[in-house]
Amino acid sequence: MTPNRESSLLNLLPYDNRFVRELPGDLEPDNFRRQVLGACYSRVAPTPVSDPQLVAFSREAARSLDLDEETCRSELFTEVFTGNRILPGMDPFAMCYGGHQFGTWAGQLGDGRAINLGEIINNKDERWMIQLKGAGPTPYSRRADGLTVLRSSIREFLCSEAMFHLGVATTRALSLTLTGEEVERDMFYDGHPRMEPGAVVCRISPSFTRFGNFQILAAQEETDLLKQLMDYTIETDFPHLNRDSRDIYETWFREICARTMDMIVDWIRVGFVHGVMNTDNMSILGLTIDYGPYGWLEDYTPSWTPNTTDAAGRRYCFKNQPQIALWNLGQLANALFPVIKQAEPLQEALDDTIEYYGRQHKKMMAKKLGLKQLDSERDPDLISGLLDLLALVETDYTLFFRNLARLDTGPAPDRDQIPEFLADVYYRPEQIPPDYTARLHA
């Protein structure tokens, strides 16, 4: 690549940086751990590393930033998206937010190992925030080092792009780079830490604003700033809403509820379990964010969780995700109340969200079953009966529905046998009880 072309595509990215331009920031310029008041963010630069190396990049995500493959393979790209170079127009910062973790208010959290480089507007007039995860400590790192390792970074890079191509609303992964440095981590949480290769994931999203951004301001009784952030978010991230409407905040909250539940329906559709549905991990845009101990169902076990920390209570297990999403929306409603000052419309929105999720879930399951349309009288019993059946014997969640597409709707099959097209979906076919086959055919 010629230096001029490299410059034209990276150095001249059109940065807008509206978040830091229009919202108040932390007045303390130094990077040390602290409580931050009266601010939505703290300016902080990534920590330079010794030997950045490109591991992978997403061509599709790069196109969202108007970058081509040649640019992504350049040395400058690797330097920038590992944190060693700050380009003209970038204004790096870490967000301030709080959150409920496992149902308990945790106070200030913030971007402890994420640094936003800035926002660009691409040639389709789309806004994209560019963020480095693992690029060093911030004022919100608490006792952590702000770094990530290759092992977890690969998981985040692969999952966010896989989820996008599965049709699930998500943040995206632009690139994965090595830092050339070692990071100490206790992989199995057994008191035996070891050194692992350090890495940085560059994530992009229209917005990284979370429920917790509003919660921290409500908790600190910074109502004027809370209203300012609400107005900014509506104007920037929800521009299609009528800002002159008297009930704009209630309308906005209802859309957040719908987007959140649409995301959960898609999680259920593909058998995804987030694992850490804390309110600080809930996107205001209904995007899947912060891929920590995530996983997909293998056999259909509704109580399964990939999070060993949650193994006892299973708060964030597969079947609980709709309920937890609603609980988290309730906490967001509590945070918005000091500005809205009316509980009734917020509660009505939450009540309607329960019904909304039910409708969307049934529609999704009807599609998974290959039904042309949902029969509201009969199909709910069909769906619930099938899910009960899947949980009765170890059944591969994904293969069951994939193989169901091979169902011959012509001659009636032998009702004493498991249909041949489902033969390989059971992990232990010898455990199938006598009455199972009849129930399956029914």
Backbone hydrogen bonds, N-H to C=O, Kabsch-Sander energy under -0.5 kcal/mol:
donor,donor_aa,acceptor,acceptor_aa,energy
6,E,2,T,-2.3
7,S,3,P,-2.3
8,S,4,N,-2.2
9,L,5,R,-1.7
10,L,6,E,-2.0
11,N,6,E,-0.6
11,N,7,S,-0.5
12,L,7,S,-1.1
13,L,10,L,-1.4
15,Y,13,L,-1.5
16,D,119,E,-3.3
17,N,119,E,-0.8
21,R,17,N,-1.6
22,E,18,R,-2.4
23,L,19,F,-1.3
26,D,41,Y,-2.7
32,F,30,D,-1.1
34,R,139,P,-1.8
40,C,24,P,-2.8
42,S,94,A,-2.6
44,V,92,P,-0.8
47,T,135,A,-3.1
51,D,179,T,-2.4
53,Q,178,L,-2.0
55,V,176,L,-2.8
56,A,176,L,-1.8
58,S,174,L,-2.4
59,R,57,F,-0.6
62,A,58,S,-2.4
63,R,59,R,-2.0
64,S,60,E,-1.0
64,S,61,A,-0.6
65,L,61,A,-0.6
65,L,62,A,-1.4
66,D,63,R,-1.4
67,L,62,A,-2.4
72,C,68,D,-1.9
73,R,69,E,-1.3
74,S,71,T,-1.6
78,T,74,S,-1.6
79,E,75,E,-2.4
80,V,76,L,-2.9
81,F,77,F,-2.7
82,T,79,E,-0.7
83,G,79,E,-0.8
83,G,80,V,-0.6
84,N,79,E,-2.3
85,R,79,E,-1.1
87,L,85,R,-0.6
90,M,87,L,-2.0
91,D,117,L,-2.0
93,F,116,N,-2.0
94,A,42,S,-2.9
96,C,40,C,-2.1
97,Y,95,M,-0.5
98,G,212,G,-2.0
99,G,107,G,-0.6
101,Q,99,G,-0.6
101,Q,104,T,-2.8
102,F,100,H,-0.6
104,T,101,Q,-1.5
106,A,99,G,-2.7
109,L,97,Y,-3.4
111,D,95,M,-2.4
112,G,110,G,-1.6
115,I,132,L,-2.6
116,N,93,F,-3.0
117,L,130,I,-2.8
118,G,130,I,-1.1
120,I,128,W,-2.7
121,I,14,P,-1.7
122,N,120,I,-0.5
122,N,126,E,-2.5
125,D,122,N,-2.1
128,W,120,I,-2.5
129,M,205,S,-3.9
130,I,118,G,-2.8
131,Q,203,R,-3.0
132,L,115,I,-3.0
133,K,201,V,-2.9
134,G,113,R,-2.9
134,G,132,L,-0.6
136,G,146,G,-1.9
141,S,138,T,-1.8
144,A,141,S,-2.7
148,T,134,G,-0.6
148,T,199,A,-0.6
150,L,197,P,-2.8
153,S,149,V,-2.0
154,I,150,L,-2.7
155,R,151,R,-1.4
156,E,152,S,-2.0
157,F,153,S,-2.7
158,L,154,I,-2.7
159,C,155,R,-2.3
160,S,156,E,-2.3
161,E,157,F,-1.4
162,A,158,L,-2.4
163,M,159,C,-3.1
164,F,160,S,-1.6
165,H,161,E,-1.8
166,L,162,A,-1.2
167,G,164,F,-1.4
168,V,163,M,-2.7
171,T,288,T,-2.2
172,R,204,I,-2.8
174,L,172,R,-0.5
174,L,202,C,-3.1
175,S,202,C,-1.1
176,L,56,A,-2.6
177,T,200,V,-2.4
178,L,53,Q,-3.0
179,T,198,G,-1.9
180,G,198,G,-0.5
183,V,196,E,-3.0
185,R,194,R,-2.4
187,M,185,R,-1.0
189,Y,186,D,-1.1
194,R,185,R,-2.5
196,E,183,V,-2.5
198,G,181,E,-3.0
199,A,148,T,-2.1
200,V,177,T,-2.4
201,V,133,K,-1.9
202,C,175,S,-2.4
203,R,131,Q,-3.2
203,R,201,V,-0.7
204,I,172,R,-1.8
205,S,129,M,-1.6
211,F,279,T,-0.6
211,F,282,M,-2.1
212,G,279,T,-0.9
213,N,210,R,-1.2
214,F,210,R,-0.7
214,F,211,F,-1.2
215,Q,211,F,-1.7
216,I,212,G,-2.2
217,L,213,N,-0.7
218,A,214,F,-2.0
219,A,215,Q,-2.7
220,Q,216,I,-1.7
221,E,218,A,-1.4
222,E,217,L,-2.8
223,T,221,E,-1.1
226,L,222,E,-2.4
227,K,223,T,-2.5
228,Q,224,D,-1.9
229,L,225,L,-2.5
230,M,226,L,-2.4
231,D,227,K,-2.7
232,Y,228,Q,-2.4
233,T,229,L,-2.6
234,I,230,M,-2.3
235,E,231,D,-2.4
236,T,232,Y,-2.7
237,D,233,T,-2.6
238,F,233,T,-0.8
238,F,234,I,-1.1
241,L,238,F,-1.9
243,R,241,L,-1.0
245,S,242,N,-1.7
248,I,245,S,-1.3
251,T,247,D,-2.5
252,W,248,I,-2.6
253,F,249,Y,-2.5
254,R,250,E,-2.3
255,E,251,T,-1.8
256,I,252,W,-2.2
257,C,253,F,-2.4
258,A,254,R,-2.4
259,R,255,E,-2.8
260,T,256,I,-2.5
261,M,257,C,-2.3
262,D,258,A,-2.4
263,M,259,R,-2.0
264,I,260,T,-2.0
265,V,261,M,-2.6
266,D,262,D,-1.8
267,W,263,M,-2.1
268,I,264,I,-2.6
269,R,265,V,-2.2
270,V,266,D,-1.9
271,G,267,W,-0.9
271,G,268,I,-0.5
272,F,267,W,-2.7
273,V,295,G,-3.3
275,G,316,Y,-0.6
278,N,276,V,-1.7
279,T,100,H,-1.7
281,N,278,N,-2.0
282,M,279,T,-1.2
283,S,281,N,-0.6
283,S,287,L,-0.7
284,I,209,T,-2.4
286,G,283,S,-1.4
288,T,169,A,-2.0
292,G,290,D,-1.3
294,Y,292,G,-2.1
295,G,273,V,-1.7
297,L,271,G,-3.0
298,E,299,D,-0.6
300,Y,395,T,-2.3
301,T,299,D,-1.3
304,W,301,T,-2.4
308,T,306,P,-0.8
310,D,307,N,-1.1
311,A,308,T,-1.3
314,R,310,D,-3.0
317,C,314,R,-1.3
318,F,304,W,-2.1
319,K,302,P,-2.9
320,N,317,C,-0.7
321,Q,317,C,-0.7
321,Q,318,F,-1.2
324,I,320,N,-2.8
325,A,321,Q,-2.4
326,L,322,P,-1.9
327,W,323,Q,-2.2
328,N,324,I,-2.9
329,L,325,A,-2.2
330,G,326,L,-2.0
331,Q,327,W,-1.7
332,L,328,N,-2.0
333,A,329,L,-2.4
334,N,330,G,-2.0
335,A,331,Q,-1.7
336,L,332,L,-2.0
337,F,333,A,-1.4
339,V,336,L,-1.5
340,I,336,L,-2.2
341,K,337,F,-3.6
346,L,342,Q,-0.6
347,Q,343,A,-2.6
348,E,344,E,-2.7
349,A,345,P,-1.9
350,L,346,L,-2.0
351,D,347,Q,-2.7
352,D,348,E,-2.6
353,T,349,A,-1.6
354,I,350,L,-1.3
355,E,351,D,-1.2
356,Y,352,D,-2.6
357,Y,353,T,-2.8
358,G,354,I,-1.9
359,R,355,E,-2.3
360,Q,356,Y,-2.6
361,H,357,Y,-2.9
362,K,358,G,-2.0
363,K,359,R,-2.2
364,M,360,Q,-2.4
365,M,361,H,-2.6
366,A,362,K,-2.3
367,K,363,K,-1.8
368,K,364,M,-2.2
369,L,365,M,-1.8
370,G,367,K,-1.4
371,L,366,A,-2.8
376,S,374,L,-0.9
379,D,375,D,-2.3
381,D,378,R,-0.6
382,L,378,R,-1.5
383,I,379,D,-3.0
384,S,380,P,-2.5
385,G,381,D,-2.4
386,L,382,L,-2.1
387,L,383,I,-2.4
388,D,384,S,-2.1
389,L,385,G,-1.7
390,L,386,L,-2.6
391,A,387,L,-1.6
392,L,388,D,-0.7
392,L,389,L,-0.7
393,V,389,L,-0.9
395,T,390,L,-0.5
395,T,393,V,-0.6
396,D,425,V,-3.1
397,Y,298,E,-3.1
400,F,396,D,-2.2
401,F,397,Y,-1.2
402,R,398,T,-2.1
403,N,399,L,-3.2
404,L,400,F,-1.6
405,A,401,F,-0.6
405,A,402,R,-1.0
406,R,403,N,-2.2
407,L,404,L,-1.8
409,T,407,L,-0.7
415,R,413,P,-0.6
417,Q,414,D,-1.6
422,L,419,P,-1.8
423,A,420,E,-1.7
425,V,422,L,-1.7
426,Y,423,A,-0.5
427,Y,394,E,-2.1
428,R,394,E,-0.5
431,Q,428,R,-2.4
432,I,429,P,-1.5
436,Y,433,P,-1.5
437,T,433,P,-0.5
439,R,435,D,-1.8
440,L,436,Y,-2.7
441,H,437,T,-2.4
442,A,438,A,-2.2
